[in-house]
Every structure is written in structure tokens, then in C-alpha cells.
Amino acid sequence: MMQNDVVVVGGGISGLSLAFYCVQAGMKTTLLEKNHTIGGSFASPEYSANGKKFWMELGAHTCYSSYQNLLDIVEECGLKDWIIPRAKVPFTLLVDGKIKSIVSQLNILELLVSVPNLFTLKKTGLSVSSYYSKIVGEGNYRDVVSHFFNAVPSQVTDDFPADMMFKSREKRKDVLKNYTFKHGLQSVARGISAKSGLNVFTNQDVNSVQYKDGLYEIRSAGGGEYSAKNLVLATPSSVASRLLKEINPDLSIHLGQLKAAEVDSVGVIVRKDTVKLKEVAAIISPNDVFFSVVSRDTVPDDNYRGFVFHFKPGLDDKTKKSRITEVLGVGFSKIEHTEAKKNIVPTLRLGHHQWLEKNDALLKGKKNLLLTGNYFGGMAIEDCVSRSKSEFARLKG
């Protein structure tokens, strides 16, 4: 059984960042990822043909200058030169089969009447719908704005806590306001792993965790066996709940209370001259079978364009293919390559702050058990890294 100071279960940015902090502190750290590659929602598969390469994002797609904890790690790993700008192309609506600007679909009079509430209304204790409908007007929220919010986590966000949807953070002035990385966000996940001295094992679907004689014993479905003084679970809450069922029933039950949604993403690559659709950052189509279509037009390419459809769950392949070809205006034979991925994202509700307080109370005194992920302070990349940083501080405190 492989001996470690720390074993991290989960190779998304939450697990990678916490593992990075541990390695920096001189701790022998192993990260276990159930898939064949690390990154989680940092998923940037690459397509190669005729000597040309093209990547697209199947999960997260943008970073910001306010992501200071992420940027600190990027700099420590020598990856700052990998940062590249995103082209200024618009976010759009698909209405009656036609691409429309956001402004064209807003009731401007309603917006002007409502927007002064922005300066007096507080987000605390309000849901996304109850807060933003007062900021933009109920009609604007219902017909336009809510659909953009739903596109962020690919689920209906009306009941999300308003103060967890979008956060104001201090920005770094020496970094682009919004950016991505060479070869996509997954390249930075791989870069962090490679440059940190971290032990990484993929295809390790952990199915058992036991605690004996002051050590965690971790076993995977493929027969891998690992032990460590400290255990990090950087998985969806339902997975963490299952793994802790025997060793911490109270925490397991508490984690099991959270709900989550599955994001069904299908990416397609087409030759640039095949699609007549104007360049966009994303397309949102109210009340459609998908939450959004995210484009690679933000990083222009001479040969290809890429579009990732984030579908509502439960659709069959025929329905998805049909809608893809309708939106792009091409036959499926014109699509050169497809990629598919499913991600799990939390379904946050009012009262989540209280849930989090109880969660951390259950962890108190258990500094050798760490929990991180996108279901704590928020779902943004920086929220994930910030949670990892605070859990590492608890480990070392």
C-alpha cells in the first residue's frame, strides 16, 4: 500500500489546488482521478487533422483578473506566460431562429425604472429571482436575464442564493480582465500537476475509504491501494457522502442533503467556411433543449470553429444531433469531430450558508480530513481555489 502524507481524491481544480498547497509545504501528496485525464471542469480536448490542432472547452471557459488565488498558483508554477486574451465577441440570444443582441430584447423603460434598486437592495437572504427581478424588472428577468443566469451552471437558478451567483472581488491590474490559457484551461491543470512535483494516478475510481490506526486507507475499483495521514475529498458532495458513510456517518448524512445537476455537454468542430453563423461568445436560447452554446470564437482559429452545446439532461442522441444541426445550419456530415462530457454541478438554495456553517462545525477537530469543491463558497473557479486554500490553512493550523 502506497504511503503518503496526503491523498487527494478528485483531480479538478479544487483537488489540484489543494494538492499544490500540500506539495509546496513539503508533504508527500498523491492525487487520484477516476477519469483518464485530470482537470474536471477544466476540459479542453484537442482535435488534430492534417497537421492542424484545435481545442475547445467542454466545461469552464473563462478566467478573470479577480481570480487572485488561482493566479498565485499559476505564477508559482511558471505558467503566467500561458495566459492569452479572449476576443471581444458578443453574448447573444437565439429568438425565433435568429441571433439577437441582448439589448434588443430588453424592455428599456422597465430597466430604467428598476435599476436604481441596485444601489439600495442587498443580496443577503434573497434568491437570484427575487433580487435580480427587482434590479432589471420582472419582465426583463423572466424573458432575458434569467436565461443567462441559467446558462452559467446549466440549470435553473431562480432559487440560488443571490450572493453566491456573482461576487465582487478585488482585481489584479497587471492581468487581463478576462482570459484563457494556451491550449485551453485544461492545459493549466496539466501544467500545475507537472510542475508541482505531485504524484498523479488517473483511472482510479475510489470506492472505499477506511480509517485505521491514525491512517486513511483508500482503495480504487481498479485495485489501487493508498494510505495517508490526511485525506482530501475534492469530489461532488454525493461522492464524498458515500465515501464517508462508514468513517463519519454524521458528515456523510449532512453532505447527502445537497442536490446536484448533471451537465450534458456535446462539442462539435466544423471547418470555418462551413458555418455562416456570425462570431459569438455564446448563444442562449430561452426555453430550448439546451442552456447555452459556448463558442471557441473567443480564441479565433484560421481553420476551424468549435461550439459546445450544454444540453438539458435526459435527451437522446437523435434529439441532440438534430438541434445542433438546426442551430448551426449545417448537416451532421459537415461536422468534422465531436466530443462529449458530463459534469456534476451543485444545486444551491437559500439556507446554503447555514448548511456550510454546520458542515464546518462537523469538520472541527478533524484537521486530517479536508473537503473542497464547488459546493462551498460558490461555483466559480476562484471559489474552488479559495476553499482549497482555507482547508489547507486548517490542516496546517
Beta strands, then each sheet from edge to edge (+ up, - down):
strand 1: 2-9
strand 2: 29-32
strand 3: 46-49
strand 4: 52-55
strand 5: 63-64
strand 6: 83-85
strand 7: 91-95
strand 8: 98-101
strand 9: 178-181
strand 10: 199-201
strand 11: 206-212
strand 12: 215-220
strand 13: 225-233
strand 14: 259-271
strand 15: 282-284
strand 16: 290-295
strand 17: 304-311
strand 18: 335-347
strand 19: 369-371
sheet 1: 10+ 2+ 1+ 13+ 12- 11+
sheet 2: 10+ 2+ 1+ 13+ 19+
sheet 3: 3+ 4-
sheet 4: 5+ 9- 6+
sheet 5: 8+ 7- 15- 16+ 17- 14+ 18-
end
